[in-house]
Amino acid sequence: MKRILITGAAGFLGSHLCDRFHGEGFHVIAMDNLITGDIRNIEHLFSEERFEFYHHDISKFVHVPGKLDYILHFASPASPIDYLKIPIQTLKVGSLGTHNLLGLARVKSSRILVASTSEVYGDPTVHPQTEEYRGNVNPVGPRGVYDEAKRFQEAITMAYHTYHGLETRIARIFNTYGPRMRLNDGRVLPAFIGQALRGEDLTVFGDGSQTRSFCYMDDLIEGIYRLLMSDCADPVNIGNPDEISILDFAQEILKLTGASQQIIFKELPTDDPLQRQPDIGLAKKILNWSPKIDRAEGLKRTYAYFQSLSEEELYKKEHNDFEKYKS
Ligand code: UDP
């Protein structure tokens, strides 16, 4: 039986990866320090035989007994609000945490896939972004802690591949959404859905002309699965190229939720990328992968998920106070 370690396992993507690999018959070893992750996302797996959970911070030495065939490194705060709250931990998990996992992968002869991000392109001057584009990142801006940690992560992962012959994979993940997102991490989709559910106005930052391209999580998970099983050590963009302005996106959410609120405009955050769209030519070619779920369908499913939560569950999605970890 194949054994896989998934870090950030209680997070939005990590928990869906646990489900996918468990469903594929893997023995899943889930790890999370639960700062931004939510144990409820994986609670349903606790009674399963092929599932175990370690409450651990991977910035510290990581030990896993037994053989390990694969490692998926998905531990990191992943929203601007989160990494502004815990900038040092964000830097540490992308750098020290990645180093620890690469060391573990070496000892265990595991194949490791690291979750990188479109943020390595910063505020891009090339559009859409291809893997060759080297980015436009402000290292000392508010997003620098995330962007530079992820750039370092790619560098050290490639170094382990080149110098130690480790089997490595690098996924550059673009904006992704779906069930289990937290409602209070400041990301645009949960922000808008949370506002619609609470009957508040939708807050568009700037004039809303900045663009993003949103990928539904099922498509993303399939892309990650295929990349892990491929033989490509170079970074690969995984995302949905269907680009939309944030203002149009807000209007789509209002239409979907039938909410009668207004759109209000707030200041554009520093270094907020003006445009973002993945070029997925490489993923199409080498993984035979492209997204299948369009935004209308993905948003419908996501909204249905949030609507299905009880008041208590919704409250918990909105209140995840990790201020106490701020050290
Ligand atoms: N945004 C917005 N209103 C919100 C939250 C976000 O207009 O309440 C904008 C944000 O300024 C950015 C885009 O939505 O231009 C996507 O933001 P998000 O934090 O989801 O991710 P990013 O792609 O910027 O990392």
Boltz pocket constraint, residues with backbone or C-beta under 6 A from the ligand:
constraints:
  - pocket:
      binder: B
      contacts: [[A, 78], [A, 79], [A, 80], [A, 175], [A, 186], [A, 187], [A, 188], [A, 189], [A, 191], [A, 192], [A, 203], [A, 204], [A, 205], [A, 206], [A, 210], [A, 211], [A, 212], [A, 246], [A, 268], [A, 269], [A, 272], [A, 273]]
      max_distance: 6.0
